[in-house]
């Protein structure tokens, strides 16, 4: 397999080979001084420059150069090698400076990362990291804006039922002798508005406790019993919406996980199905494979393909309308995804043929 940095490696090999060749060349040149021709040139040089006679110049050559030739060769080789190695290290330092500049751009989140051609693989990775950080920052800003919008809308929505509750209670307090039928009507409306207020307050609590950092406490869970119990708890909501749940869960199917948190996952998915299902039946099924258990929730209604991943984004609401009748704060599925991920599983949505299916896959162990 070709290395991502093969061009850099070849460049390093070439420079090391060049240093070795140049050092050997210096040794070869110096060794030429051992031959008579080089000796004659040095003697002539001493005679002409220092006005020496030939015998004195030759004696000086023998004493200083010829007798110490090995040391001179070694010294020259070492000095030349150090100079070339220094040059090579300076070239390597350039790459580290480029990487450091790229990291500075990542921190400052400005500018374009550019490295040498042989560092193209590193440039690609740093650019990918930069794009990921920019994407996450944008997602965080978008999520915060969604959260602010949801809180603002819900604060506005709370005011209307609260005003009605106060108004009808004031009428009952100020007119104790109103007809019984009228009184029952006011009480019924007040109760409906109070229930609606409770739902909105619950949504506020969901927002405030969204951050999920609790450790997973695993235990053996009877999946069939858990889902059947959850369906019974949903009976009042299901009956009021004219819907029913059809369970298809093997009786002996067990999983290992945090029962309380997984119950919250299934609760959020079922609540979502009840809110958006266009038909009466909602199907919950489970299947066992070699390494995992998959639990599926199917209801009528279609989610556009481009929004299938977005529904798991915090504070994302499929219905952009402000009504809380068909959608809450938009964090139920985001919480479900975090819990499932903490269990080492995955959650995804599919929508075709007029139906939408949310599937949770959990590892057996």
N, C-alpha and C positions, 0 to 999 in steps of 0.2 A: 504493500500500500504506500503510495506516494505521500511524503510528509507535507504538511501545510507550509512548513518553513524550509523546504528543500532548496529554494533559490538562496536563502540566507546561509544555509549550511555549505552549499557549494562556494559561496563567496568567502566564507571563513576558511574553508579548505584551501582555496586558491591563494589567499593572503598568507596563510601559514607556509604554504609551499614556496611562495615568493620570498618570504623572509629567509627560509632555509637555503634557497638557491643563491640569494644575494650574499648571505654569510659565507657560503662555500666559495663564491666568486671572489670575495675579499681575501679569503685564505689562499686561494690559488694565485691571486695577484701578488700577495706578499711573498709567497714561496718563490716567485720568479726572481725575488731579490737574491736568492741563493746562487743563481747562475752568474757566471763571470761578466756577462754583458751588463747586468744590473749593477754588479759591484763596480765595474769601470765607470758607469754613469754616476754612481754615488761619490766615488773618489774624485772624479772630474768636477762634480758639483762642489765638493768641499774645497778643492783647489781654487776654483774660480771665485767662489763667494767669500771664503775666509783667507785667501792668499796663502795657502799651505803648499809645501812641496809635496810631491807625489808620495814619498815614503811616509811622511807624517799623516797625510790624508788616508792612506791605505791602512796604517796602524790604527788610526782612530775608527775607521770602518770596522776593522776586525774586533776591536775592543768593545765598541758600543752596539753595533748592529749584528755582525756575524755571530759573535759569541752568545748573544741574547735573542737570537732569531725566534726560537720557540716561544719565549715569553711575549715578544712583540706580536707574534701571530695570534696568540691566545688573547692578549689585551685588545688587539684590533677587532678580533672576532666578537669578544664580549661587548665592547662599546657599540659596534655596529648592530649587534643583535638587540641590545637594550633600546637603541634609537628606533629600530624597526618595530619592536614589540610595543614601545610607547605609541607609535603611530597607529598600530593595530588596535590598541586599547582605546585610543581616541575615537576610532571608527565605531567600536562597539558602544562607547559612551553616547554616541549620537543616537543610537537606537533607544537607549534608556531615556534620553531627553525627549525623544519623540513620544514615547509611551507616557512619560510624565506630563507632557503637554496635553495629550489625549485625555488623561485622567482629570487634569484641571478643567478641560472643557466639559467633562461629565459632571463635575461638581458645580461649575458655574452655569451649566445648561445653556451654553451659548457657543456659537461657532460650529465649524465643520471639522471633523477629525481627518487629518491627512498625515500618512506615514510614508516611508520609503517603499518603493515597489516590492522589495523582498520581504516587507512586513505587511503585505496585503491581508494575510489571514488575521493578524492582530488588529489591523484597521477595521476589518469586517466585524470582528467580535465586539470591539469597542463601540462601533456604530450601532450594532444591534442592542447593546446594553443601553446606549444613549436613547435609542428609540423606545425601548421598554420603559425606561424611567420617565420619559416624556408622556408615554401613553398612560402610565399609572398616575402621574400627576394630573393629567387631564381627567381621568376617571374619578380621582379623589375630588377634584373641583366640581365635576358634574354631579357626583353623588351628594356632595355637600349642598349644592344648589337644589337638587331634588328634595333633600331632607328639609331644607328651609321652606320650599314650596309646600311640601306635605304638611309641615307644622302650621304654616300660615293658613292653608285651606282648612285643616282640621280645627284650628282655633276659630275660624269663621263659622264652620259647621256646628261647633259646640254652642255658639251663641244663639242660634235659632231654636233648637229644642229646649235649651235652658230658659229662654224667654217664654216659651209656651208653657213649660212646667210652672214657672213663677206666676204666669197669668192665670192659669186654670186653678192653681192652689189659692191664689188671691180671691178668685170668684167664689170658691167653696168656703173660704174663710169669711168673706164679707156678706155672703148670702146663704146663711145656714138653712133657710126655709125654702130653697128652690126645690122644684119637683124631683122626685126620686129618679125618674128616668133621665132627667137632665144631669143630675148629680152623678149617676152611673156612667153617663157618657163622658163627663169631664174627667172622672177618675180613670176611665179606660184610656182616654187620650193622654192623660198625664203619665200613666204607667208606660205607654208606648214610647213617649218622648224620653222618659227616664231610662228605659232599656236602651234606647238609641244613644243616650249620653254615656251609659255604661260601656257600650261598645267603643265609643270614641276614646274614652279614658283608657280602656284596655290597649287601644292602638298607641296612645301616648306612652304607656308603660313599655310596650314592645320596642318603641324607638329608643327610649332611654337605656334599656338593657340589651340593646342590639349586640354590642361587642361580646363575642363568645370566646372566652379564654379558660373556661373551666376544664379541668382534666377529665378524661373519660374513665369511668368506673365500670369495668366489664363484669357481666354475669350472664348466666344462661337464660335465654328468653324464649318462652313459648309464643311463637309468632302468631299462630292461629288464635290463641286466647287473647293476646294483646289487641289484634285488629278487630276481633269480635267485640271486645269490651269497648273499644273506641267507637265502633259503629253504634252500640247501644247508647253511649253518651251523646252521640250526634242525633239521636232520634228526634228530639224536639225541633232542632233546626231543619232536619230533613223533612219532617212532616209539614212544617210551616212553609217550606219551599215546594212541597209536592214531589219530593224525590225519595229514592230508596237506593240502598247499597246492596250489591250482589257480591258475596264473598266466595272465592274459590281458592282456599288455602289448605294444603295438606295438614291433617290434624297433628302429625308427629314432627312437624318442621320446627326446628329450634335454631336460634342464632346466638352469637356471643357479642354483647355490646352493652352500652349504657341504656337501660330500659327507659329511664325518664327522658333522656334526650332523643332517643329514637321515637318515642311516643310523640314527642313534639314535632319531629320531622313528618310523621304520618298524619298528625293532626293538621299541620299547615297545608300539606298537599290536599287532604280531603276537604278542608275548608275552602281552598281555592277551587276544587272541582265543583263543590256545591254552589259557589258563587257564579261560576261561568258556564256550567252545563246547561245546554238548551233542551235536553230531554230528561225523562224521569230517571232512568237507570244510570248508576255509577258503579263500575266494576272494579273490584280489587282482587288481584290474583298474585300468586307467588310460585316460583319454580326454583328447583335446586339443580345446579350444574356441578362440574367437577371441583371448582375452587370457590364458588360464590353462590349467594342466594339473591335472586332478583324479585323485587316486589313492585307490581305495576298498578297504577291507578288510571283508569280509562273513563273518560266522559265525552259526551257529544260536544261539538264546537271545534272550531279551527283556530290555531294560532299561526300567523304568517311565518314562513320559514326564517325570514331575516330577524324575527323576534324570539326565536326559540332559545337562544343563548342569553338574550337580554333579560328574560323573565327571572333569571337567577341573580341579577344585579341588584344591589341594595337600593331601596327607594324607587325602583322602577315599577310603574303601574301600566299594565297592558292597556287599560282604559284610561285615556288621558283626561277624562271628565273628572270633576271634583267630587262627584257623588261617592259616598262611602258605602252605598248599598251593594255595589258590585266589586269594590276593591278597597283594601285597607291602606296601610302606610307603604306597602310595597317592599316589605322586608321578610315576609314569611318564608318565601322560597330561598332567599339569600341565607337566612338562618339555617334552613334545611340543608343547603349545600355545604355550609361550614361544618355542621355536625357530621354529615356523611363523610366529608373529606377527613375529619378527625378520626373516623373509624377506619380509614384506609379504603373507603369505597368511592363510588361516584354516582351522580344523579344527572339525568338528562331528560329532555322532552322530545317527543315526536308527534307530528300532527299531519294526518292524511286521511282521506276517505271520510271526511266529516267528523272525525274523532281526534281527540288529543290524549296522549298517554305520557304520564310521568313515571319513570322507572328509577328505582333505587337499587343499586347493586352493592352488596356487602360481602366481604370475604368470610369464608366459613370459619377460619381461625383468626 
